[in-house]
Amino acid sequence: MLPVMTRLLACIAALLVAAPAAAQEASPRGNVAAGLASLATYSGADREQRLLAGAKKEGSLLWYTTFPSEYSNELAAPFEKRYGIKVTHWRARSETVLAKALAEGRSGAASADVITLISPQLEALRREGLLQRVQSPYQADHVAFALPAHREWVATLSHVFVQAYNTAKVRKDELPRTWQDLLAPRWKGKLAIESDDHEWLAAVIADMGEAKGAAFFRQLVATNGLKVHSGHALMTNLVASGEVPLALTVYQYSVEQAKKKGSPIDWFVIGPHAVSITNGVTVPKRAAHPYAALLFYDYLISPEGQRVFAEIGYVPTSTKVESPLKGVELKYLDAAKLFEQQETSSRLFEQLILKGAAR
């Protein structure tokens, strides 16, 4: 498998011409970037009223996201009801969203008004100079790690990696308590991992010690095997169906959603903590609907928007909203470091997992 950024760059040429129809509905932009810069940092008491007045003239906004459409609609519905602004979303995997946003930003073409994406990839957009610094009154409500100093994106939630198992295939008293427990013969042919979770692997190996951790995963793949599947939603479904008895990397919220629907699935955590990567929101400098974009940005990080995240099952970053995840210690991974080290972690994942894994 090619390193992450190499694969992304290979996608860009194809995505240059691929834009949803909604992107063609943009209003005349003029010198949007200059106007957006002053608007984005406006802190007057009438900020919301000012943004709403402009947003009503624009009428809509385009949102690029990795959230499943079901959840995107849940998030957008209260905003649309309150403000009367139409939210059109385009959903794809994070690599595709990033590649598309990079392509459009570099070409100067009309792009999304708002982007929600995993934070290391938001950092990639930031370092291309494509994102707008935003000063929102709701930023003060968020935990410190959610607010990078540059303010060109802000974390809205934490994606928490957990281990998931099919409750009809694996008894709770059989669950591994340590990573070494996975080497037991009972797990042969029963384990799986998502195909691009190199950040998780690097974090676990760092906890174990570089040499010891690398040796463990080589042994695990060689002895019990490790199937690779692409997509966290797919992985959750495979565990729920019993095709994968135990998965090493699944998002906690997706397991909770499946449980609510009656699926025989549950989650647990091996080790002292669960690895967590933030997902954030940003407004591109070339946003075609700047008023609507900033209004939606403010909504997503406000207590109202953050409560919707929590109701879905996500772990919000606002201190004003109670987290649905309790009793689990989290290890938060720094987005800037993840971005800078992604080639290294991708190569490590390829060497330890992909070359010997079953598909």
The 8 nearest C-alpha neighbors of each residue, nearest first, counted from 0:
[[1, 2, 349, 353, 3, 6, 346, 354],
 [0, 2, 6, 5, 3, 4, 346, 345],
 [3, 1, 5, 345, 4, 342, 6, 0],
 [2, 4, 6, 5, 7, 1, 345, 342],
 [3, 5, 7, 6, 2, 8, 342, 1],
 [6, 4, 8, 2, 7, 3, 1, 9],
 [7, 5, 9, 3, 4, 8, 1, 2],
 [6, 8, 4, 10, 9, 5, 98, 3],
 [7, 9, 11, 5, 10, 6, 4, 98],
 [8, 10, 6, 7, 11, 5, 12, 13],
 [11, 9, 7, 8, 13, 12, 98, 14],
 [10, 12, 14, 8, 98, 13, 102, 9],
 [13, 11, 15, 14, 10, 9, 102, 8],
 [14, 12, 11, 10, 15, 16, 17, 9],
 [13, 15, 17, 11, 16, 12, 99, 10],
 [16, 14, 12, 102, 17, 13, 11, 103],
 [15, 17, 14, 18, 13, 12, 103, 102],
 [16, 18, 14, 15, 19, 13, 99, 20],
 [19, 17, 16, 20, 22, 14, 15, 21],
 [20, 18, 21, 22, 17, 89, 23, 88],
 [19, 21, 22, 23, 18, 24, 17, 89],
 [20, 22, 23, 19, 24, 61, 87, 25],
 [23, 21, 20, 24, 19, 25, 18, 61],
 [22, 24, 21, 20, 25, 19, 109, 18],
 [25, 23, 22, 21, 26, 20, 59, 60],
 [26, 24, 287, 23, 22, 27, 288, 109],
 [25, 27, 28, 287, 24, 57, 288, 23],
 [28, 26, 29, 25, 287, 31, 288, 30],
 [27, 29, 31, 287, 26, 30, 25, 288],
 [30, 28, 31, 27, 32, 34, 33, 26],
 [29, 31, 32, 33, 28, 34, 35, 285],
 [32, 30, 34, 28, 29, 33, 35, 285],
 [31, 33, 35, 284, 34, 30, 285, 36],
 [34, 32, 36, 35, 31, 30, 37, 284],
 [33, 35, 31, 36, 32, 37, 38, 30],
 [34, 36, 38, 32, 33, 37, 39, 31],
 [37, 35, 33, 39, 34, 38, 32, 40],
 [38, 36, 35, 39, 40, 34, 41, 33],
 [37, 39, 35, 41, 36, 40, 34, 290],
 [40, 38, 133, 36, 37, 41, 35, 134],
 [39, 41, 134, 133, 38, 37, 42, 36],
 [40, 42, 38, 39, 43, 37, 46, 134],
 [43, 41, 40, 46, 44, 136, 135, 134],
 [42, 44, 45, 46, 41, 47, 49, 40],
 [43, 45, 46, 42, 47, 48, 41, 49],
 [44, 46, 48, 43, 47, 49, 42, 50],
 [47, 45, 49, 43, 48, 44, 50, 42],
 [46, 48, 50, 49, 45, 51, 294, 44],
 [49, 47, 51, 45, 50, 46, 52, 44],
 [48, 50, 46, 52, 47, 51, 45, 53],
 [49, 51, 290, 47, 53, 48, 52, 294],
 [50, 52, 54, 48, 53, 49, 47, 55],
 [53, 51, 49, 55, 50, 54, 48, 56],
 [54, 52, 290, 50, 56, 51, 55, 57],
 [53, 55, 291, 290, 51, 57, 56, 52],
 [54, 56, 58, 57, 52, 53, 51, 84],
 [55, 57, 53, 54, 58, 52, 51, 59],
 [58, 56, 54, 55, 59, 288, 53, 26],
 [57, 59, 55, 84, 56, 54, 85, 60],
 [60, 58, 85, 84, 57, 86, 291, 61],
 [59, 61, 86, 288, 291, 112, 87, 292],
 [62, 60, 87, 112, 111, 88, 86, 22],
 [61, 63, 88, 113, 111, 114, 112, 87],
 [64, 62, 114, 89, 88, 111, 90, 113],
 [65, 63, 115, 90, 66, 114, 116, 89],
 [64, 66, 90, 91, 92, 93, 116, 67],
 [67, 65, 64, 71, 70, 68, 90, 69],
 [66, 68, 69, 70, 71, 65, 90, 64],
 [69, 67, 71, 70, 72, 66, 90, 88],
 [68, 70, 72, 67, 71, 73, 66, 74],
 [71, 69, 73, 72, 68, 67, 74, 66],
 [72, 70, 68, 74, 73, 69, 66, 75],
 [71, 73, 75, 70, 74, 69, 76, 68],
 [74, 72, 70, 71, 76, 75, 69, 307],
 [75, 73, 71, 72, 76, 70, 307, 77],
 [74, 76, 72, 78, 73, 77, 71, 79],
 [75, 77, 79, 78, 73, 74, 72, 80],
 [78, 76, 80, 79, 75, 81, 74, 73],
 [79, 77, 81, 75, 76, 80, 82, 298],
 [80, 78, 83, 84, 76, 82, 77, 81],
 [81, 79, 77, 78, 83, 82, 76, 84],
 [80, 82, 78, 79, 77, 83, 84, 76],
 [83, 81, 79, 84, 80, 78, 51, 55],
 [82, 84, 79, 80, 81, 85, 55, 78],
 [85, 83, 79, 59, 58, 82, 86, 55],
 [84, 86, 59, 79, 58, 60, 87, 83],
 [87, 85, 60, 59, 61, 88, 84, 75],
 [88, 86, 61, 62, 60, 85, 21, 89],
 [89, 87, 62, 63, 61, 86, 90, 64],
 [90, 88, 63, 62, 64, 91, 87, 19],
 [89, 91, 64, 65, 63, 88, 66, 68],
 [92, 90, 65, 96, 95, 93, 64, 89],
 [93, 91, 95, 65, 94, 96, 90, 230],
 [92, 94, 96, 95, 65, 97, 91, 116],
 [95, 93, 97, 96, 92, 98, 7, 91],
 [96, 94, 98, 97, 92, 93, 99, 91],
 [97, 95, 93, 99, 98, 94, 91, 100],
 [98, 96, 100, 94, 95, 99, 101, 93],
 [99, 97, 95, 101, 11, 7, 100, 96],
 [98, 100, 102, 96, 101, 97, 14, 95],
 [99, 101, 97, 103, 102, 98, 104, 96],
 [102, 100, 104, 98, 99, 103, 105, 97],
 [103, 101, 99, 105, 11, 100, 104, 15],
 [104, 102, 108, 106, 100, 105, 101, 110],
 [103, 105, 101, 107, 106, 102, 100, 129],
 [106, 104, 102, 103, 107, 101, 108, 129],
 [107, 105, 103, 108, 104, 102, 15, 101],
 [106, 108, 104, 105, 103, 109, 285, 110],
 [109, 107, 103, 106, 110, 104, 105, 285],
 [108, 110, 287, 107, 285, 103, 22, 111],
 [111, 109, 103, 108, 286, 112, 285, 100],
 [110, 112, 61, 113, 62, 63, 286, 114],
 [111, 113, 286, 292, 61, 62, 282, 60],
 [112, 114, 282, 62, 111, 292, 281, 63],
 [115, 113, 63, 281, 280, 62, 64, 116],
 [116, 114, 280, 64, 279, 63, 281, 113],
 [117, 115, 278, 279, 118, 64, 121, 65],
 [116, 118, 278, 120, 119, 279, 277, 121],
 [117, 119, 121, 278, 120, 334, 279, 277],
 [120, 118, 334, 122, 338, 121, 117, 337],
 [121, 119, 123, 122, 118, 117, 97, 124],
 [122, 120, 118, 124, 123, 119, 125, 116],
 [121, 123, 125, 119, 120, 124, 118, 126],
 [122, 124, 120, 121, 126, 125, 119, 127],
 [125, 123, 121, 127, 122, 126, 129, 120],
 [124, 126, 122, 128, 127, 123, 130, 129],
 [127, 125, 128, 123, 124, 122, 129, 130],
 [126, 128, 124, 125, 129, 123, 101, 130],
 [127, 129, 125, 126, 130, 124, 131, 284],
 [130, 128, 127, 125, 284, 283, 124, 104],
 [131, 129, 283, 284, 125, 151, 128, 282],
 [130, 132, 284, 151, 283, 282, 133, 36],
 [133, 131, 151, 150, 130, 149, 134, 39],
 [134, 132, 39, 40, 150, 151, 131, 135],
 [133, 135, 40, 39, 136, 132, 150, 41],
 [134, 136, 137, 138, 133, 297, 40, 42],
 [135, 137, 138, 139, 134, 42, 297, 140],
 [138, 136, 135, 139, 301, 140, 300, 297],
 [137, 139, 140, 136, 135, 141, 300, 146],
 [138, 140, 137, 141, 136, 135, 142, 317],
 [141, 139, 138, 317, 137, 318, 319, 142],
 [142, 140, 317, 318, 316, 139, 138, 143],
 [143, 141, 145, 144, 316, 318, 317, 140],
 [142, 144, 145, 146, 141, 147, 139, 316],
 [143, 145, 146, 142, 147, 154, 333, 331],
 [146, 144, 154, 143, 142, 153, 141, 147],
 [145, 147, 153, 144, 143, 148, 150, 154],
 [148, 146, 149, 150, 145, 153, 144, 152],
 [147, 149, 150, 146, 151, 152, 153, 145],
 [148, 150, 151, 147, 132, 152, 146, 133],
 [151, 149, 132, 152, 148, 147, 133, 153],
 [152, 150, 132, 131, 149, 130, 133, 281],
 [151, 153, 281, 150, 280, 279, 154, 121],
 [152, 154, 279, 146, 280, 145, 155, 150],
 [155, 279, 153, 145, 278, 156, 277, 280],
 [154, 156, 279, 316, 315, 278, 300, 153],
 [157, 155, 315, 316, 314, 278, 277, 154],
 [156, 158, 277, 314, 276, 159, 275, 278],
 [159, 157, 276, 275, 277, 250, 160, 156],
 [158, 160, 275, 250, 251, 157, 274, 161],
 [161, 159, 250, 274, 249, 248, 275, 273],
 [162, 160, 249, 268, 251, 248, 250, 267],
 [161, 163, 247, 267, 266, 248, 246, 268],
 [164, 162, 266, 246, 265, 245, 267, 161],
 [165, 163, 245, 244, 264, 265, 166, 238],
 [164, 166, 264, 244, 168, 238, 167, 263],
 [165, 167, 263, 169, 264, 168, 164, 170],
 [166, 168, 165, 169, 263, 170, 241, 264],
 [169, 167, 165, 166, 244, 241, 170, 164],
 [170, 168, 166, 167, 165, 171, 173, 164],
 [171, 169, 173, 172, 166, 168, 174, 167],
 [170, 172, 173, 174, 169, 166, 164, 175],
 [171, 173, 170, 174, 169, 175, 176, 166],
 [174, 172, 170, 171, 175, 169, 176, 185],
 [173, 175, 171, 172, 176, 170, 169, 267],
 [176, 174, 180, 177, 181, 173, 269, 178],
 [175, 177, 269, 174, 180, 178, 270, 268],
 [178, 176, 180, 179, 175, 269, 270, 181],
 [177, 179, 180, 181, 269, 176, 175, 270],
 [178, 180, 181, 177, 182, 215, 183, 175],
 [179, 181, 175, 182, 177, 178, 183, 176],
 [182, 180, 179, 183, 178, 175, 186, 219],
 [181, 183, 180, 179, 219, 184, 223, 186],
 [182, 184, 181, 185, 180, 186, 187, 179],
 [185, 183, 186, 187, 182, 223, 181, 222],
 [184, 186, 183, 187, 189, 182, 181, 223],
 [187, 185, 189, 184, 183, 188, 223, 181],
 [186, 188, 223, 184, 189, 185, 224, 222],
 [189, 187, 224, 223, 190, 186, 225, 226],
 [190, 188, 186, 244, 187, 243, 245, 191],
 [189, 191, 245, 225, 246, 188, 226, 243],
 [192, 190, 226, 246, 225, 227, 247, 243],
 [191, 193, 227, 247, 248, 246, 226, 194],
 [194, 192, 228, 229, 227, 195, 196, 248],
 [193, 195, 229, 227, 228, 196, 192, 230],
 [196, 194, 197, 193, 229, 345, 348, 198],
 [197, 195, 199, 198, 193, 194, 200, 248],
 [196, 198, 200, 348, 199, 345, 344, 195],
 [199, 197, 201, 200, 196, 202, 344, 337],
 [198, 200, 202, 197, 196, 201, 203, 274],
 [199, 201, 197, 203, 202, 198, 204, 196],
 [200, 202, 204, 198, 199, 203, 344, 205],
 [201, 203, 205, 199, 200, 204, 198, 206],
 [204, 202, 206, 200, 205, 201, 199, 207],
 [203, 205, 212, 207, 201, 206, 202, 209],
 [204, 206, 208, 202, 203, 207, 209, 201],
 [207, 205, 203, 204, 208, 202, 212, 209],
 [208, 206, 204, 212, 205, 211, 203, 209],
 [209, 207, 205, 211, 212, 206, 210, 204],
 [208, 210, 212, 205, 204, 211, 213, 207],
 [211, 209, 213, 212, 208, 214, 204, 207],
 [212, 210, 214, 208, 213, 209, 215, 207],
 [211, 213, 204, 215, 207, 209, 214, 210],
 [212, 214, 210, 215, 216, 211, 209, 217],
 [215, 213, 211, 217, 212, 216, 210, 218],
 [216, 214, 212, 218, 213, 217, 219, 211],
 [215, 217, 219, 218, 213, 214, 220, 351],
 [218, 216, 214, 220, 215, 219, 351, 221],
 [217, 219, 221, 215, 216, 220, 222, 214],
 [218, 220, 216, 222, 221, 217, 223, 182],
 [219, 221, 224, 217, 225, 218, 222, 223],
 [220, 222, 218, 219, 224, 217, 223, 355],
 [223, 221, 219, 220, 224, 218, 187, 182],
 [224, 222, 187, 219, 220, 188, 221, 186],
 [223, 225, 220, 188, 222, 221, 356, 187],
 [224, 226, 191, 356, 190, 220, 357, 227],
 [227, 225, 191, 357, 358, 356, 190, 192],
 [226, 228, 192, 358, 194, 191, 193, 357],
 [229, 227, 193, 194, 192, 230, 234, 226],
 [228, 230, 194, 193, 227, 231, 233, 195],
 [231, 229, 233, 232, 193, 234, 228, 194],
 [232, 230, 234, 233, 249, 235, 193, 250],
 [231, 233, 235, 234, 230, 236, 253, 249],
 [234, 232, 236, 230, 231, 235, 237, 229],
 [233, 235, 231, 237, 236, 232, 230, 238],
 [234, 236, 232, 238, 233, 237, 239, 231],
 [235, 237, 239, 233, 234, 238, 240, 232],
 [238, 236, 234, 240, 242, 243, 239, 235],
 [237, 239, 243, 241, 235, 240, 236, 165],
 [238, 240, 236, 264, 237, 241, 262, 263],
 [241, 239, 237, 238, 242, 236, 243, 165],
 [240, 242, 238, 243, 244, 239, 165, 237],
 [243, 241, 237, 240, 238, 244, 239, 189],
 [242, 244, 238, 241, 237, 245, 189, 190],
 [245, 243, 165, 189, 164, 241, 238, 168],
 [244, 246, 164, 190, 243, 163, 189, 191],
 [247, 245, 191, 163, 162, 190, 248, 192],
 [246, 248, 162, 192, 191, 249, 245, 163],
 [249, 247, 192, 162, 160, 246, 161, 193],
 [248, 250, 161, 160, 231, 162, 251, 163],
 [249, 251, 160, 159, 253, 252, 161, 158],
 [252, 250, 254, 253, 159, 161, 160, 249],
 [251, 253, 312, 255, 254, 313, 250, 256],
 [254, 252, 256, 255, 251, 250, 257, 235],
 [255, 253, 257, 256, 251, 252, 258, 265],
 [256, 254, 258, 252, 253, 257, 259, 251],
 [255, 257, 253, 259, 254, 258, 252, 260],
 [258, 256, 254, 260, 259, 255, 262, 253],
 [259, 257, 255, 261, 262, 260, 256, 254],
 [260, 258, 256, 257, 261, 255, 262, 254],
 [259, 261, 257, 258, 262, 256, 255, 263],
 [260, 262, 258, 259, 263, 257, 264, 256],
 [261, 263, 258, 257, 264, 239, 260, 259],
 [264, 262, 166, 165, 239, 167, 261, 258],
 [265, 263, 165, 239, 166, 262, 164, 258],
 [264, 266, 163, 164, 254, 166, 165, 258],
 [267, 265, 163, 162, 164, 161, 254, 251],
 [266, 268, 162, 161, 163, 269, 265, 164],
 [269, 267, 161, 162, 273, 270, 272, 266],
 [270, 268, 176, 177, 178, 267, 271, 175],
 [269, 271, 272, 177, 268, 176, 178, 273],
 [272, 270, 269, 328, 273, 268, 327, 329],
 [273, 271, 328, 329, 270, 330, 274, 327],
 [272, 274, 329, 330, 160, 268, 161, 328],
 [273, 275, 330, 160, 329, 159, 331, 272],
 [274, 276, 159, 331, 158, 330, 160, 157],
 [277, 275, 158, 332, 157, 331, 159, 278],
 [276, 278, 157, 118, 156, 158, 154, 117],
 [277, 279, 117, 118, 154, 156, 116, 155],
 [280, 278, 154, 155, 153, 115, 118, 116],
 [279, 281, 115, 152, 114, 153, 154, 155],
 [280, 282, 152, 114, 113, 283, 151, 115],
 [281, 283, 113, 131, 112, 130, 114, 284],
 [284, 282, 130, 286, 285, 131, 129, 112],
 [283, 285, 131, 130, 32, 286, 129, 282],
 [286, 284, 283, 32, 287, 31, 110, 109],
 [285, 287, 112, 283, 289, 288, 284, 111],
 [286, 288, 25, 28, 289, 285, 112, 26],
 [287, 289, 286, 291, 290, 292, 60, 112],
 [290, 288, 292, 286, 291, 287, 35, 293],
 [291, 289, 54, 50, 53, 292, 293, 288],
 [290, 292, 54, 294, 289, 293, 288, 60],
 [293, 291, 289, 295, 112, 290, 294, 113],
 [294, 292, 296, 295, 290, 291, 297, 289],
 [293, 295, 291, 297, 296, 292, 50, 290],
 [294, 296, 298, 292, 293, 297, 291, 299],
 [297, 295, 293, 299, 298, 294, 292, 300],
 [298, 296, 294, 295, 300, 299, 301, 293],
 [297, 299, 295, 301, 296, 304, 300, 294],
 [300, 298, 304, 296, 297, 301, 295, 305],
 [299, 301, 297, 298, 305, 304, 155, 137],
 [300, 302, 298, 303, 304, 137, 299, 297],
 [303, 301, 305, 304, 306, 319, 320, 300],
 [304, 302, 301, 306, 305, 307, 298, 299],
 [305, 303, 299, 307, 301, 306, 298, 302],
 [304, 306, 302, 308, 307, 303, 315, 300],
 [307, 305, 309, 303, 308, 304, 302, 320],
 [306, 308, 310, 304, 305, 309, 74, 311],
 [309, 307, 305, 311, 313, 306, 310, 315],
 [310, 308, 312, 306, 313, 307, 311, 314],
 [311, 309, 307, 312, 308, 306, 313, 323],
 [310, 312, 308, 309, 313, 307, 70, 252],
 [313, 311, 252, 309, 310, 323, 308, 314],
 [312, 314, 309, 308, 252, 311, 315, 156],
 [313, 315, 156, 157, 322, 309, 323, 324],
 [316, 314, 156, 317, 305, 155, 309, 313],
 [315, 317, 156, 155, 141, 142, 318, 145],
 [318, 316, 141, 319, 140, 315, 320, 142],
 [317, 319, 141, 320, 140, 142, 316, 321],
 [320, 318, 317, 302, 140, 321, 141, 305],
 [321, 319, 318, 317, 306, 302, 322, 305],
 [322, 320, 323, 319, 318, 309, 315, 306],
 [321, 323, 324, 314, 315, 309, 320, 325],
 [324, 322, 309, 312, 314, 325, 321, 313],
 [325, 323, 322, 314, 326, 327, 312, 313],
 [326, 324, 327, 323, 322, 328, 321, 314],
 [325, 327, 328, 324, 329, 323, 272, 322],
 [328, 326, 325, 329, 272, 324, 273, 268],
 [327, 329, 272, 273, 326, 330, 271, 325],
 [330, 328, 273, 272, 274, 331, 275, 327],
 [329, 331, 274, 275, 273, 272, 332, 328],
 [332, 330, 275, 329, 276, 274, 333, 277],
 [331, 333, 276, 275, 334, 330, 337, 274],
 [332, 334, 336, 335, 337, 331, 276, 144],
 [335, 333, 119, 337, 336, 118, 338, 332],
 [334, 336, 338, 337, 333, 339, 119, 122],
 [337, 335, 339, 338, 333, 334, 340, 332],
 [338, 336, 334, 340, 335, 339, 341, 119],
 [339, 337, 119, 335, 341, 336, 340, 334],
 [338, 340, 336, 337, 341, 335, 342, 334],
 [341, 339, 337, 343, 338, 342, 336, 344],
 [342, 340, 344, 338, 343, 337, 345, 339],
 [341, 343, 345, 344, 340, 2, 346, 3],
 [342, 344, 346, 341, 340, 345, 347, 2],
 [343, 345, 347, 341, 346, 197, 342, 201],
 [346, 344, 342, 348, 347, 197, 343, 2],
 [347, 345, 349, 343, 348, 344, 350, 342],
 [346, 348, 344, 350, 345, 349, 351, 343],
 [349, 347, 345, 197, 351, 352, 346, 350],
 [348, 350, 353, 346, 347, 352, 351, 354],
 [349, 351, 347, 348, 354, 352, 346, 353],
 [352, 350, 348, 217, 349, 347, 216, 353],
 [353, 351, 348, 349, 356, 354, 355, 350],
 [354, 352, 349, 356, 355, 350, 351, 348],
 [353, 355, 352, 350, 356, 349, 351, 0],
 [356, 354, 353, 352, 220, 357, 221, 351],
 [355, 357, 353, 225, 226, 352, 354, 224],
 [356, 358, 226, 225, 227, 224, 355, 353],
 [357, 226, 227, 356, 228, 225, 353, 191]]
